[in-house]
């Protein structure tokens, strides 16, 4: 059997080198190091742990015209759906803008009403006079005045 370097094994199995190293370190896959300290992985061991998928030998057969037509129909349906969703988003944005304008108008109306009411309250308070009876206060008696009687 052929032995592969870590780099070549990663390419053959379509995985990252770090994934292979994890498998080696966890003893999920066995391999040997050569005299230079580089990993040498048997192809059978590599494909035992990482089965062949998507390699050049196992390509899918060419798509039939029927499959191509089906794909085009699906794309057309998706394009229609995307168009409808965009229209819904646009409608929602227009509705939101209309609601913002209404809220702004209502806020301005309420501010004007508050200002008018405040002016009315100030005017009413200014018109109200102190209604308490006025006592003519006698000057306070002094201590000697109290003694004299």
C-alpha positions in Angstrom: 0.0 0.0 0.0 1.1 3.6 -0.7 2.0 5.9 2.1 1.0 9.5 2.0 2.4 12.6 3.7 0.1 14.5 6.1 -0.4 17.2 3.4 -1.3 14.7 0.6 -3.5 12.7 3.0 -5.4 15.8 3.9 -6.0 16.6 0.2 -7.1 13.1 -0.6 -9.5 12.9 2.3 -10.7 16.5 1.7 -10.1 17.4 5.3 -7.8 19.9 7.1 -4.4 18.8 8.3 -5.5 19.7 11.9 -8.3 17.2 11.6 -5.9 14.4 10.6 -3.6 15.4 13.5 -6.5 15.2 15.9 -7.4 11.7 14.6 -3.8 10.6 15.0 -3.4 12.1 18.5 -6.6 10.6 19.7 -5.5 7.2 18.3 -8.6 7.0 16.1 -6.2 6.5 13.2 -2.8 4.9 13.1 0.3 6.1 11.2 4.1 6.1 11.5 6.7 8.8 11.4 9.6 8.5 9.0 13.3 9.2 9.9 12.7 12.9 9.4 9.8 12.9 11.9 7.1 13.4 9.2 3.9 11.4 9.3 3.4 8.6 6.8 -0.2 7.5 6.5 -1.4 4.3 4.8 -4.1 5.1 2.2 -6.3 2.2 3.5 -6.1 3.6 7.0 -6.9 7.1 5.8 -10.0 6.0 3.9 -11.0 3.7 6.8 -11.3 6.7 9.1 -12.3 9.3 6.4 -14.3 7.5 3.6 -13.9 8.8 0.1 -16.4 11.4 -0.8 -16.2 13.8 -3.7 -13.0 12.5 -5.1 -12.3 12.5 -8.8 -13.2 8.8 -9.1 -16.7 9.2 -7.6 -18.1 12.2 -9.5 -21.8 12.4 -10.1 -23.1 11.7 -13.6 -23.9 14.6 -15.8 -27.3 16.2 -15.1 -30.0 15.2 -17.5 -32.0 17.9 -19.4 -35.0 17.1 -17.2 -33.0 17.8 -14.1 -31.8 21.1 -15.7 -35.4 22.1 -16.5 -36.4 21.3 -13.0 -33.6 23.4 -11.6 -34.7 26.3 -13.9 -38.2 26.0 -12.6 -37.1 26.0 -9.0 -35.0 29.1 -9.8 -37.9 30.8 -11.4 -40.1 30.0 -8.4 -37.5 31.3 -6.1 -37.2 34.5 -8.2 -40.9 35.0 -8.0 -40.9 34.5 -4.2 -38.0 36.9 -3.8 -39.9 39.5 -5.9 -43.0 39.0 -3.7 -41.0 39.3 -0.5 -39.4 42.5 -1.7 -42.8 44.0 -2.6 -44.0 43.1 0.9 -41.0 44.7 2.5 -41.6 47.9 0.4 -45.2 47.9 1.4 -44.3 47.5 5.1 -41.7 50.4 4.8 -44.4 52.7 3.2 -46.8 51.8 6.0 -44.2 52.5 8.6 -43.4 55.9 7.0 -47.1 56.8 6.9 -47.5 55.9 10.6 -44.4 58.0 11.5 -45.9 61.0 9.7 -49.2 60.5 11.6 -47.4 60.2 14.9 -45.4 63.4 14.2 -48.6 65.3 13.4 -50.3 64.0 16.5 -47.3 65.0 18.6 -47.3 68.5 17.2 -51.1 68.8 17.8 -50.7 67.7 21.4 -47.8 70.2 22.0 -50.0 73.0 20.7 -52.9 71.9 22.9 -50.5 71.8 26.0 -49.2 75.3 25.2 -52.8 76.7 24.9 -53.8 75.1 28.1 -50.8 76.4 29.9 -51.5 79.9 28.7 -55.2 79.5 29.9 -54.0 78.4 33.3 -51.6 81.3 33.7 -54.3 83.7 32.6 -56.8 82.2 35.1 -54.2 82.3 37.9 -53.5 85.9 37.2 -57.2 86.8 37.3 -57.8 85.1 40.7 -57.2 87.7 43.4 -56.4 86.9 47.0 -60.0 86.5 48.4 -59.0 86.3 52.1 -60.4 89.0 54.4 -57.9 91.7 55.1 -57.4 92.3 58.9 -56.3 95.7 60.0 -53.6 94.7 62.2 -52.9 96.6 65.3 -49.4 97.3 66.0 -48.0 94.8 68.4 -47.9 96.0 71.9 -44.7 96.5 73.5 -43.8 95.1 76.9 -44.1 98.5 78.6 -47.4 99.0 76.9 -48.7 95.9 78.4 -47.7 96.9 81.8 -49.4 100.3 81.5 -52.6 98.7 80.4 
